[in-house]
Amino acid sequence: MIDLLLKPNQLTGLSDRVLRDMVSHIKMNKTIISNCDKKGYKRGKGTELLKTIDEAEYELDIVKKSIKEINSRKKVYNKQLRQYIAYMKVLEKKLEELKNE
């Protein structure tokens, strides 16, 4: 089985993981839009470049979709996090028991 995360990107030679990490870093200071409807990333146009109602509505729509996707992922991660925390507490208790034997 091929690990697709380690397959180099044909354009850059970098792995997909490295590219996603780079985009995540850029997202801290710039509006980079991605959503499950389309491949790749799009930089937010900026309000000064929006000249028509259609352009502004489209930009607003894709930003709202991106926010919705992020919020959905947050819910999933929070559920997973609760499971990890519960397991961590069980492990800590077991470790303490083993140390006290």
C-alpha positions in Angstrom: 0.0 0.0 0.0 1.3 3.5 -0.9 1.3 6.1 1.8 -0.2 9.1 -0.1 0.9 11.6 2.6 4.5 10.8 1.7 4.1 10.9 -2.1 6.0 13.9 -3.4 4.0 16.7 -5.0 4.7 16.6 -8.7 5.2 20.4 -9.0 7.4 21.1 -6.0 8.9 17.7 -5.0 7.6 18.3 -1.4 5.4 15.9 0.4 1.7 16.7 0.7 2.2 16.9 4.5 5.0 19.5 4.1 2.8 21.6 1.8 -0.2 21.4 4.1 2.1 22.5 7.0 3.3 25.4 5.0 -0.2 26.5 4.1 -1.2 26.2 7.7 1.6 28.5 8.7 0.6 31.1 6.0 -3.0 30.9 7.2 -2.0 32.5 10.5 -1.5 35.8 8.8 -3.3 35.6 5.5 -6.8 34.5 4.4 -6.3 31.3 2.6 -9.6 29.6 1.7 -10.0 25.9 1.2 -13.1 23.7 1.2 -14.0 20.2 0.4 -15.9 21.2 -2.8 -12.7 22.1 -4.7 -9.1 21.0 -4.7 -6.3 23.3 -3.6 -6.3 26.7 -1.9 -7.5 30.1 -2.8 -6.3 33.4 -1.3 -9.0 35.7 -0.2 -9.5 38.4 -2.9 -9.6 41.4 -0.5 -12.5 43.8 -0.5 -10.7 46.3 -2.7 -10.7 43.8 -5.6 -14.4 43.0 -5.4 -16.1 45.0 -8.0 -19.5 43.4 -8.4 -22.2 42.0 -6.2 -21.7 38.6 -7.7 -18.0 38.6 -6.8 -18.7 39.8 -3.3 -21.5 37.2 -2.8 -19.3 34.4 -4.1 -16.4 35.4 -1.9 -18.7 35.6 1.1 -20.2 32.2 0.3 -16.9 30.4 0.1 -15.7 32.0 3.3 -18.9 30.9 5.1 -18.4 27.4 3.8 -14.8 27.3 5.0 -15.9 28.5 8.5 -18.6 25.9 8.6 -16.1 23.1 7.7 -13.7 24.3 10.4 -16.4 24.4 13.0 -17.5 20.9 12.0 -13.9 19.6 12.3 -13.6 21.3 15.7 -16.6 19.4 16.9 -15.1 16.1 15.8 -11.7 17.0 17.4 -13.4 18.0 20.6 -15.1 14.6 20.8 -11.8 12.8 20.1 -10.0 15.0 22.6 -12.5 14.0 25.3 -11.8 10.3 24.6 -8.0 10.9 24.8 -8.3 12.8 28.1 -10.4 10.0 29.6 -7.9 7.4 28.4 -5.0 9.5 29.7 -6.7 9.6 33.2 -7.1 5.9 33.2 -3.4 5.4 32.2 -2.2 7.9 34.9 -4.2 6.0 37.5 -2.8 2.7 36.3 0.7 4.1 36.4 0.2 5.3 39.9 -1.0 1.9 41.0 2.0 0.2 39.4 4.4 2.6 41.2 2.7 1.9 44.5 3.0 -1.9 44.3 
